[in-house]
Amino acid sequence: MEVPGIENQEIEAALLQLVTSREGHFQFESGHHGNLWLDLDALFLKPRSIARIAATLALRLAKHEVQLVCGPLVGGAFVAQMIALEMDIEFCFTERVVHPSAEDRYPVGYRLPGGFQAGITGKRIAVVDDAINAGSAVGGTLGAVQSAGAVPVVVAALLDLGESRTIPPTFDGLPLLALVNWPAPLWLPAECPLCAARVPLDHPGSG
Protein backbone atom coordinates (compact mmCIF):
# COMPACT_ATOMS: atom_id res chain seq x y z
CA MET A 1 0.00 0.00 0.00
CA GLU A 2 1.40 3.36 -1.00
CA VAL A 3 0.98 6.30 1.34
CA PRO A 4 1.68 10.02 1.07
CA GLY A 5 5.14 11.03 2.21
CA ILE A 6 8.05 8.83 1.22
CA GLU A 7 7.83 6.32 -1.62
CA ASN A 8 9.08 2.78 -1.02
CA GLN A 9 12.20 3.29 -3.15
CA GLU A 10 13.07 6.48 -1.27
CA ILE A 11 12.62 4.72 2.09
CA GLU A 12 14.96 1.91 1.09
CA ALA A 13 17.56 4.34 -0.24
CA ALA A 14 17.37 6.39 2.96
CA LEU A 15 17.77 3.34 5.18
CA LEU A 16 20.73 2.15 3.11
CA GLN A 17 22.40 5.48 3.80
CA LEU A 18 21.65 5.36 7.53
CA VAL A 19 22.48 1.72 8.29
CA THR A 20 25.91 0.13 7.97
CA SER A 21 26.20 -3.62 7.49
CA ARG A 22 28.85 -6.31 7.44
CA GLU A 23 29.00 -9.96 6.49
CA GLY A 24 30.52 -12.65 8.68
CA HIS A 25 29.46 -15.22 11.28
CA PHE A 26 27.31 -13.77 14.05
CA GLN A 27 25.24 -14.95 17.00
CA PHE A 28 22.14 -12.91 17.77
CA GLU A 29 20.35 -12.45 21.08
CA SER A 30 17.82 -15.12 20.07
CA GLY A 31 20.67 -17.65 19.99
CA HIS A 32 20.42 -18.04 16.21
CA HIS A 33 23.41 -17.64 13.91
CA GLY A 34 23.49 -15.59 10.73
CA ASN A 35 25.82 -14.01 8.19
CA LEU A 36 24.56 -10.40 8.19
CA TRP A 37 25.07 -7.80 10.92
CA LEU A 38 23.40 -4.39 10.83
CA ASP A 39 24.62 -1.45 12.88
CA LEU A 40 21.18 -0.18 13.86
CA ASP A 41 22.52 2.45 16.27
CA ALA A 42 23.50 4.48 13.21
CA LEU A 43 19.80 4.87 12.36
CA PHE A 44 19.39 7.39 15.17
CA LEU A 45 22.41 9.57 14.43
CA LYS A 46 20.21 11.90 12.36
CA PRO A 47 16.87 12.04 14.22
CA ARG A 48 15.08 14.20 11.64
CA SER A 49 15.78 11.67 8.87
CA ILE A 50 14.57 8.66 10.84
CA ALA A 51 11.56 10.58 12.21
CA ARG A 52 10.33 11.18 8.66
CA ILE A 53 10.63 7.46 7.91
CA ALA A 54 8.87 6.58 11.17
CA ALA A 55 6.04 8.95 10.21
CA THR A 56 5.47 6.90 7.07
CA LEU A 57 5.14 3.78 9.21
CA ALA A 58 2.69 5.65 11.45
CA LEU A 59 0.48 6.32 8.43
CA ARG A 60 0.37 2.62 7.67
CA LEU A 61 -0.52 1.80 11.28
CA ALA A 62 -3.47 4.21 11.35
CA LYS A 63 -6.00 1.73 9.94
CA HIS A 64 -5.37 -0.64 12.87
CA GLU A 65 -6.82 1.89 15.33
CA VAL A 66 -4.06 1.42 17.87
CA GLN A 67 -4.22 3.31 21.15
CA LEU A 68 -0.64 2.76 22.27
CA VAL A 69 2.74 1.95 20.71
CA CYS A 70 5.36 -0.16 22.51
CA GLY A 71 8.94 -0.92 21.53
CA PRO A 72 11.83 -2.85 23.07
CA LEU A 73 14.77 -0.80 24.32
CA VAL A 74 16.69 0.60 22.75
CA GLY A 75 16.11 1.05 19.01
CA GLY A 76 12.54 -0.21 18.94
CA ALA A 77 11.56 2.15 21.74
CA PHE A 78 13.01 5.14 19.87
CA VAL A 79 11.00 4.28 16.74
CA ALA A 80 7.86 3.55 18.79
CA GLN A 81 8.05 6.92 20.53
CA MET A 82 8.41 8.73 17.20
CA ILE A 83 5.34 6.92 15.90
CA ALA A 84 3.35 7.67 19.05
CA LEU A 85 4.17 11.37 18.70
CA GLU A 86 3.12 11.32 15.05
CA MET A 87 -0.17 9.54 15.85
CA ASP A 88 -0.75 11.50 19.08
CA ILE A 89 -1.26 8.33 21.11
CA GLU A 90 0.36 6.75 24.15
CA PHE A 91 3.79 5.11 24.30
CA CYS A 92 5.60 2.58 26.48
CA PHE A 93 8.73 0.42 26.25
CA THR A 94 10.08 -2.90 27.46
CA GLU A 95 13.47 -3.54 29.05
CA ARG A 96 15.94 -6.27 28.13
CA VAL A 97 16.54 -8.95 30.77
CA VAL A 98 19.23 -11.65 30.52
CA HIS A 99 18.14 -15.10 31.70
CA PRO A 100 20.56 -16.82 34.10
CA SER A 101 20.73 -20.06 32.09
CA ALA A 102 23.43 -19.97 29.43
CA GLU A 103 21.85 -23.05 27.85
CA ASP A 104 18.62 -21.21 27.10
CA ARG A 105 18.09 -20.97 23.34
CA TYR A 106 16.51 -17.57 23.94
CA PRO A 107 18.78 -16.20 26.71
CA VAL A 108 17.25 -12.72 26.62
CA GLY A 109 13.76 -11.69 27.70
CA TYR A 110 11.84 -8.42 27.92
CA ARG A 111 9.78 -6.93 30.74
CA LEU A 112 7.46 -3.97 31.09
CA PRO A 113 8.52 -1.41 33.72
CA GLY A 114 6.08 -1.24 36.63
CA GLY A 115 5.00 2.30 35.87
CA PHE A 116 3.35 1.15 32.64
CA GLN A 117 1.52 -1.89 34.01
CA ALA A 118 -1.84 -0.35 34.95
CA GLY A 119 -1.90 2.16 32.10
CA ILE A 120 -1.98 -0.29 29.20
CA THR A 121 -4.62 -2.77 30.36
CA GLY A 122 -7.28 -3.35 27.71
CA LYS A 123 -5.68 -1.05 25.12
CA ARG A 124 -5.09 -1.89 21.45
CA ILE A 125 -1.35 -1.90 21.03
CA ALA A 126 1.19 -1.91 18.20
CA VAL A 127 4.54 -3.52 18.98
CA VAL A 128 7.28 -1.78 17.00
CA ASP A 129 10.98 -2.48 16.45
CA ASP A 130 13.65 -0.90 14.31
CA ALA A 131 14.43 -4.26 12.66
CA ILE A 132 13.04 -7.78 13.02
CA ASN A 133 15.27 -10.78 12.42
CA ALA A 134 14.52 -13.83 14.57
CA GLY A 135 12.16 -11.57 16.49
CA SER A 136 13.16 -12.33 20.08
CA ALA A 137 12.76 -8.67 21.13
CA VAL A 138 9.34 -8.38 19.51
CA GLY A 139 8.24 -11.76 20.84
CA GLY A 140 9.38 -10.86 24.35
CA THR A 141 7.62 -7.50 24.15
CA LEU A 142 4.39 -9.11 22.94
CA GLY A 143 4.47 -11.47 25.91
CA ALA A 144 5.12 -8.63 28.35
CA VAL A 145 2.27 -6.41 27.16
CA GLN A 146 -0.15 -9.33 26.97
CA SER A 147 0.72 -10.25 30.55
CA ALA A 148 -0.22 -6.69 31.53
CA GLY A 149 -3.63 -7.07 29.87
CA ALA A 150 -2.99 -5.13 26.65
CA VAL A 151 -4.36 -6.35 23.31
CA PRO A 152 -1.66 -6.48 20.59
CA VAL A 153 -3.23 -5.97 17.15
CA VAL A 154 -0.23 -5.39 14.85
CA VAL A 155 3.57 -5.66 14.69
CA ALA A 156 5.62 -3.11 12.73
CA ALA A 157 9.25 -2.41 11.86
CA LEU A 158 11.39 -0.26 9.65
CA LEU A 159 13.26 -3.36 8.42
CA ASP A 160 12.17 -6.99 8.19
CA LEU A 161 15.01 -9.46 7.68
CA GLY A 162 12.77 -12.55 7.68
CA GLU A 163 13.33 -14.96 4.81
CA SER A 164 10.10 -16.95 4.91
CA ARG A 165 7.22 -14.73 6.00
CA THR A 166 3.66 -15.60 5.07
CA ILE A 167 1.88 -13.57 2.39
CA PRO A 168 0.65 -11.17 3.66
CA PRO A 169 3.41 -11.18 6.30
CA THR A 170 2.52 -12.00 9.90
CA PHE A 171 4.34 -12.29 13.22
CA ASP A 172 2.94 -14.57 15.90
CA GLY A 173 -0.43 -14.46 14.11
CA LEU A 174 -0.54 -10.65 13.93
CA PRO A 175 -0.23 -8.50 10.78
CA LEU A 176 3.39 -7.47 10.21
CA LEU A 177 4.01 -4.08 8.62
CA ALA A 178 7.57 -3.40 7.48
CA LEU A 179 8.75 -0.57 5.28
CA VAL A 180 11.64 -2.56 3.78
CA ASN A 181 12.37 -6.29 3.54
CA TRP A 182 16.01 -7.41 3.38
CA PRO A 183 15.86 -11.24 3.62
CA ALA A 184 18.80 -12.70 5.57
CA PRO A 185 19.32 -16.35 6.55
CA LEU A 186 19.19 -17.56 10.16
CA TRP A 187 20.24 -20.94 11.53
CA LEU A 188 20.08 -22.76 14.81
CA PRO A 189 23.65 -23.32 16.03
CA ALA A 190 23.43 -27.08 15.36
CA GLU A 191 22.38 -26.38 11.75
CA CYS A 192 24.68 -23.45 11.01
CA PRO A 193 26.79 -24.03 7.86
CA LEU A 194 29.35 -21.51 9.07
CA CYS A 195 29.86 -23.51 12.27
CA ALA A 196 30.16 -26.67 10.17
CA ALA A 197 32.85 -24.94 8.11
CA ARG A 198 34.61 -23.91 11.36
CA VAL A 199 34.25 -20.20 10.63
CA PRO A 200 34.84 -18.39 13.96
CA LEU A 201 32.13 -16.17 15.40
CA ASP A 202 32.52 -12.43 14.92
CA HIS A 203 31.85 -10.11 17.85
CA PRO A 204 30.98 -6.74 16.31
CA GLY A 205 30.10 -5.14 19.65
CA SER A 206 33.41 -5.97 21.32
CA GLY A 207 35.49 -3.18 19.89
N, C-alpha and C positions, 0 to 999 in steps of 0.2 A: 504494500500500500504506500503510495506516495503522499507526502504531506508538504505543506508550505514550509519554507525555511531552507534546509540544506538538502540537495539531491543525494541519492545513494552514492554516486561516484565521488561527489565532493566530500562526503563523510569518510569514505574509505581513504581517499587521498590525505585528508586531514589527520586521520588516525595513524597512517603510515609515517607522517611527518613527526607526530608526537611520541610514538612508541618506538623504542629500539628493541631489536630481537637478536638472538644468537642461536646457533645450532650446536648440539652436543648431546650429552647423556645426563638427564636431570631427574631428580626425584621430587615430586610435588607433595604438598601437605596432605593430600589424600592417601599417600603411599604409592601411587602409581608412578611409573617411569614414562618419560617422553623424550623427544629429540628437539623440542622447540621451547625456548625460554623468552618471555616478554618482560621487559623492564617497564612495568605499569606505573611506577612512581613518576616516570617522566610525563605521563598524561597530565599531571596536575601542576607542572612547572609554569604553564601559561593558563591561569584560571579562566580568562575570558574566552579563549578558544574552546576549552572543554565544556564551559557552561553553554555555549551555543549548540554544541553537539548534544549535550544532555537535554536541552530544551526541545530538540527534535524527538528524542525518546519520550519526553513528557507528552507531546502531542499524540504519540501513538498509544500511550497508556490511557488517554482521556476516555476512550470508549468503555473501559473496564470499570469506571465509576469507583475508583479507589479513594479511600478516605485517609490513607496513611502510607508512607513509603519507608521501607526499612532496608538498610544495607549493612553488610559485615565490615567491621573495621579492618583495614583502613580505607582502601580505595573505593569499595562498594558504598561505604557510608558517605564519602565525599560526593559521589554521583547521586546517591539517593537524596541527599540534602539539597543539591542543586535542582533536582526534579521537584521536590516538595515545594521549594520556593517558587518555581515556575508555575506549578499547579495550585499554589496557595492552599496546601493541605498540610497535615501533620507529618512529622518525621521522627524516626528512632533508629538506633543502631544496635548491633550485637557485638560482643567482645570475644576474641579468640581465647580458647582455653586448651592447654596441652594436657592430654590424658597421661596418667602415670605409667601405663603399660607400653613399653617400647615395641611389643609384639602386635599391638593393635594396628589393623590395616588402615584405619582412619584415626591416627593419633591425635588429631586436633578436633575440638568441638567448639561450639559457639553458644554464648548465653546472653540473655537480655538483662541489662542492668536493672536493679530493683525499682528505680524511679520511673521506668516505663511500664511496669507490670500492669497496674490498674488502668492506665490510660489507653491501652490498646484493645481491651476486651470487647469482642463483638464487632470490631471494625474490619472493613474490607481493606486488605493490605496488598501492596505490591512489594515483592522482594527483589532488590536491584543489586547488581554487582558491576564492577568495571569490566571484568572478563570472566567467562565461565569455561572451565576446562573439564575436569572430572566433576566439579560442582560440589566439593565438600563444604565450602563456605556458604553457598546458597542452601544446600541441604540442611546444614546445621542451623542456619538462620530460620528456615521454614519450621524446623522442629521447635525452636525456641519461641517463635511467635504463636505457633499453634498451642503450645503448652500454656501460654498466657491468655488463651481464649480468643485470639485474633482469627480472622478468616482469610487466608491467602487466596487470591483470585488470579494472580498473574506473576510471572517471573520475567525480568528484563535485564538486559546487559548492553553495554556498548559493543563488546566483542563476544562472539560465540566460537569456541575452538572445537566444538563437538563434531566428530566425524560421521556419526550415524544417528542423527536426530530423525524423529518422525516427520511426516509432511501432513499438515503444518507442524512445525517444531513444538515439542512440549518438554517440560521438566517436571518429573514427579507427578504427572497427570495434569499439570497446569499449563496454559498457553505460555510459550516462551517467545518474547520479543527481543530481537537483537538487531542492531543497526548494521553490523558487518559479521560475516561468517568467514573465519580462516581455519578450515579443518586441519587438525593436527593429531597424529596418532598418540594413543595412550596404551600402556601395557601394565598388567600386574607384574611384579618383580619376577615371579617364576616363569613368565611368558615373554620377558623382555628380550628381543633379539640383540640389543646392545650388551646386556649382561652375558648372553650366550657367547658373544664375540669378545668378551673380556674387555670391553671398553670401560675405562674408569668413570665413575660419576663426577660430574662437574659440580662445583659449589659456587654459583654466581654471587651469592650474598656474602661470601667470606672475605672479600677484599674490596 
